[in-house]
């Protein structure tokens, strides 16, 4: 039985004495979660300990951005995450003298961006950065401004990387396409042509020449690892080009086909989701769910840490929607969600930790089940909270059945997401 099937309503469970004791324990855990939501000042230490424990057991994918200044690396991070330039600029933290890491989301990351700075600058020696980056990177993304006709510095670094790692896949993004448009052209070529063989006949002649010249320079790289190219142009609304994220879908497809499997599912909600609040909430939910799953592999740790993580997630989500939890709203949310689910969360919380202590099974299948259940319940709780907060922000009533249906459906979605995590 999969972990999603273990979370169900109270009505179908045996009502014997043991179940009564578990129900009381489950409600106690749910009450503890509610108390931590209402007292955000009381749990930072618990949250940080839980996140630190989870980080040590989570394989977070690292996207290594390699390119010169002003090549468009920040624009790529912004397009993939939905973060502002200010958030990205403040979020990068140095890891060497000229390389920086950006965790997204910051508290419970689902991806790390690694930016090697200084390429092309006089006196820059990349050896220290390469030594650090090679040990961290899961995917190398080279970023070239399409008008860069002298990309020797980047090429030599990429050549050295391929000598050391000949099987690494390489994704090269050619950016700022509009810099090569003739003065008479007012916008991008639509529909996006670069994934079709006849693209050269559809784009301005000078742009086609520059694209081909850059690609020719990288044809003799060592190693059999695949090389994939993508042409993109990410601009600001005031620049006057539509769409502002030209080629983003092509970039997503290229990333999905490379080493970072499941990245889009981590960073982006379903395309049908139109609310900016819901889109901003999605990577937060995924990040905390992955952290909760990692805690599930540590015996007994999640008994105390999981409620702290889930409470912190609920606080973060309320902040995204411009709201805050009150005693009344958290009581209403838990009541609408249903006593059966609340009890089930607590029962599974205790059962998961105890199962991990069973010799043999607890350290193998029990740990895997616990990790999946931790992550799934956290994900489902987050998605249900988003529905509640969205309706409350709009001043609308919340339907209990819709909230419970969202919780149940999110459990299934979480299973697929966590399965991709295991395969990545």
N, C-alpha and C positions, 0 to 999 in steps of 0.2 A: 504494500500500500504506500503510495507516495505521500510526502509530508503535507501536501495540500488537502488530502483526504482526511487527515487527522484533525483538522480544524473544522468543527461542525457545531450545530446548535445543541443545546442541552437536552432538547426534547427527545432525541433518539438515543440517549445514553442510559445505561443501567442506573437505576436510582437506589442502589443498595447503600449500606453504611459506608463502604470505602469511597464510593462516588460522592457521598455527602461530605466526607472529610476533605476530599480533593476540591469540591466546589467551594467550600469555605476557604481553603488555602488559595484557590484561584481568585476569589473575590478580594481576598486580602492583598494579593499581588496587584490586582487592578486598582485597588484603593491607593496602594503605594505609588503606582504610576501617576494617578490623579494628583496626589500630594506633591510629587516632584514637578509636575507641570505647573502647579500653582505657586511653587516656591523656587523659581529659577535661580535665586541667589544661593540656594542650599546645595545645588548639585554640580557646580563646575568641576570640582575635584574628582567626583565620581565619573563624570563624563570624560574628562581628560585621561583618567586612568583606563577607562574602557576603550577609548579611541587609540591610546598608545598600545594597549594589548592587541587590539584588532589590527593595527598597522603592521605589527611585527609578524602577522600571520596572513596578510593579504597581499597577493601579487598584483599590484596596481600597474596597469600598462603605462609605459613611458613613450611619449612621442617626441623624438629628438628633432628640433627645428634647426636646420643648418643653412645659413645664408648671410649676406652682407646686411648692413644697416639700411633701413628704408626699403627692404625688398618685399615687405608685406607680411612678415611673420605674426605681428600683433593682430593684424586684420584677420588672419586665419584663426587664431585663438579666439578672437571675438566672435567670428561666424560660427565656430563649432560649439562654443559654450553659451553664447548669448550674453556674455559679460561686457561691461563697458570698458573703454580704453583706460579709464582711471583705475578700475578694479584690477585690470590685468597689470598695469604699470606698478601698482602698489603690491600686487600679489607675488611677483617674482622675487625669490629669495636666493641670494648668492650661495653657490656650492663650491665654486673655485673663484679665482681672481677675475675671470671673465665669462663664467657660465652661471646660469641661474635656473632654478626650478619654480614652476608655478603649479600648485595643487588645486584641482577643481573638483568639487567645491572645497574650500579651504579646510573645513573641520573634518569632513568625511569624504576624502577624494575618491573619484571614480577613474581619474586619469591624471597623469603628471606631464606637463609640457617642459621640456628641457631646451633652453635657448643658449646656443654658443654664440657669444658676442665677439666682436673684434675682427672677424674675417675681413681681409682686405685692408686693415689698418696697418700703418707703418710700424714695424717692430713687434707685431703680434706673433707669438709662438703658440700654436695650438696643441702642443704635446700634452700639457697637463689636462686641458679640457677633454681631449680625446680619450685619455686614460680613464677619466671619470665617466664620461658619457658612454663609452663602449660597454661598461659594466652595467649600465642602467637601462639602456634603450631597448625597446621592443620593436620600434619602427623608426626608420630614418626618413624624414621629409625634408628634401632640399628645396629651398625657395629661391627662385631666380626672377628678378625683374626682367621682363622680356626685352627691354632695351639695353640690358647689360651685355655689351659685345665683348667685354674683357672679363670673363668669369674664371680667370686662371686660378685665383686663390681658392675659390670654392671647389673647382675641379680637382686640384691637387689634394685637398683634404679628403674629398670623396674617393679619389683613387687610392689613397693610403688606407682608408677604411675598408675598401673592397679587397685590398691585398690581405688585410688581417681577417676579414670576414667575407670570403668570396660568395657565400650562399645567402647573405642578407638581401632581402628584397629592397628595392630602392624606388621611392616615389618622388618625382620631381614636379613641383608646381611652378608654372610660368605665370607671372603676375603682372598687374598694371598694364593690361592689354591696350587700354585706351590711349596710353602714351604713344602708341604707334598708329593711331587712327589719323587719316588725313583731316585737314581743317574743315573740309566740306562734310565730313560725317558727323552726325548728331547723336548717335547711340550705338549700342551693341548690335551684333548680328543675331537676329532671332528668327527661328528658334536656335538654341545653342547648337553649333555645328560640329564641334571638335571631336565628337565620338563617332563620326562617320567618315568614311574613306574620302569623300569628295569635299572635305572642309576647305581645302586650299582654293577652290573655285568660288567659295562663298565669302571669304574674308578679304579685307584690304591687302593688296599685293605686298606692301612693306611689312605688315604684320606677319604674313605667311613666311616671308624671307627670314625675318628675325627668329621666328619659332623654329624653323628648319635649321638655321645656323647654330642655335644653342643645342638642339638635339644632336646634330652631327658631332659637336665637340665632345659629347659624352658616349659616343658609340663604342669606343675601344676600352672601356673600363674592364678591369680584370674580374674574373669569377663568373659563374653561371647564374647567379641570383637574378631574378627578373627585374627589369627596369620599366616603370610605368610613368607616363607623362600625363599631366592634366593642366589645361589652360584655364585660368580663373582671373577675375577682376572684382575685388571687393572694395567698394567705395563708400562714401558718406552720402546721405540724401542731398546735401547741398552741392555735391559735385555734378549733379544733373544726369547721372546715368541710371537707367532702369533695366533690369533689377539691380539693386545695390550689391547683391551677393551673386554676381554672375558666375555660373559654373559650380555653385555650391553642391548641387546634386551630383555632379560628376566627381567632385572631390570626395563626397561621402561614399560613392560607389568604389572609388579607387582605394580608400582606406578600408572598406569592408572586405575587399578582395585581397588585401595584404595581410600583414601579421596581426592587426588589431581587430580581431573578429569580435562582433557584438558591440563595437564602440558606439554606434549610433543609438542602440537600445539603451545604453548607459546615459547618454547625454541628452537625448531628445525624446519627448513624449510622442505618442501617436500623432501622425500628421493631421488627423482630424481634430486634434485639440486646438482650439482657437484662442483660449484665454492665455494672455501673457503670464498671469499669475500661475496657472497650472503648468505652463511650460517651464517657468523658473523653479517650480517646486519639484519637478521630476528628478533632476540629477541629485537633489538633496535627499529625496526618498531612496534613490538607488544607493547613494553613498552610505547612508546609515544602515540600509539593509545589508550591504556587503560587509560592513563592520559588524553588524549583529551576527551574520553568518560566520564570520571569523571567530567571534567569541564562542560560538557553539562548539568549537573543537577543543575548548579549554575546560577541563573538569571543574564544575561548581562556580566558575567565574561568572557565568551569565545569570546566576541567581540574583546577584546584586547589580551587575553591570547592565544587563539588558533593560530593566525598567528605566535606568538612568539615560541610556541611549535613546529609548523610545520617547521618553519625556522631553529630551532635548530636541528630537526631531519635531515633535508637536509644537514646541516653542518656536523653532525656526520657521515652520510652515505658517504659523499665525503671523509672524513678522512679515513674511512675503505678502500676505493678504492684507497687511495693514491693520491687523486686529491683535487682540491679546486674550488669553484664556482667563475666564473668571470662574469662580466656584459654580456659578449657575451654568455657564456654557459647557464646562467639562462634564458636569453632571448630566446635562441634556445630551451631549454627544455620546456618553457611555450608555445612557438609557435608550437612545435611538438605535445605537449599534446592537444592543441586546445583551441581556444577562448571559445567554448561552455562549456568545462569542467572548465576552469578558471572562467568564469562568474558563473557557477553553484556552484562552491566552495564558492564564495562570497555571492551569493544569499542565499544559505543554511545557511551560517554563520550568516547572519543578521536575516533570518527567524527563525532559531532555538532559538536565544536569545529572540526575540519578542514573539514567541509562548509560552515560559515559563512564560511570564507575564500574559497570559490569565487566569483569575480566574478559578479554578477547573481543566479544561483540561490542562492548562499550567503547573500546579504543579504535574500532574500525567502522563497522556499519552504524553503530550507535552514534559515533562522532559525526559521520556524514549526515545521518538523519537529523541530529541536533542542529548542525550548521544550516541545513536546508530549512528546517522549521523556524529557527530564529530569524533567518533572512526573510522568509515568506510572510510570517506574521507581522514583522516590522514594515515590510512593503505594503501589505494590505491595510494596516493601520494608517499608514501615511496617505494612501490613496483615498481611504474613507474620510480622513480628516480634511483632505482637499475639497471633497464634495461638500462637506459640512461648512467649511470656511467660505467657500465660494458662494453658497446660498446665503449665508449670513451676511456676507459683504454686500450682496445685492438686495438685502432686506426681505428675502423670501423664506418661506417655511421649508423645512427639511423633511422629506418623506423617509420614514424608517425603513421601508422595504427597499427603496432605492439605495440607501446607505448600506444596508446589509448585502444587497446584490453587488454593489461596488466592491465591498470587502471580499466576497466570495470570488468574483471574477479576478480581482487582483492577486489572489492566491495562485490561480492558474498562470497568470502572467509572470509572477515571481518565479515559478518553477522553471519556466523557459529561460528567464534571465539568469538565474543561478546556474542552470545547466550550461549556458554559454560561458559563464565565469569559470566553471570547472574545465571546459574544453580549451579556453583561451591560453 
